[in-house]
Amino acid sequence: MAEPEFNMTGVRIERWLRSLTRAGQVVIRDGRLALLTSYGTEIDSAPIQTVQAHKPLFAARDRALATLNGHRYSLTLDAPELFLKAVRSARPPHA
């Protein structure tokens, strides 16, 4: 089975109250999730098994939270449901 891939551009990526990029990119490739700036520079990446991603309860509808390497990022996306679904489907099945 081919490795699931996901790529979304135009993502605002924040860490705490600091905006890291307004038009970043989220990529899932080869079992890793990567957060990239608008210039393609890597902000952070981690194996998909270690990534925690969810929709916050009390936040705007276009937000998702992702934790990579112990760092929590707030992602503002056009379709956060697609991102969360991609993270779930990219994980290997439980053994």
ZIVENKA-V652032 format. One record per helix or strand of 2 or more residues. SS is the DSSP state (alpha for helix, beta for strand). FROM is the first residue (numbers start at 1). TO is the last residue. Records with the same first field share a line. If there is no record, write none. Layout:
SS = FROM-TO + FROM-TO
//
This chain:
beta = 6-15 + 18-29 + 32-36 + 42-47 + 52-54 + 63-68 + 71-76
alpha = 48-50 + 80-90
//
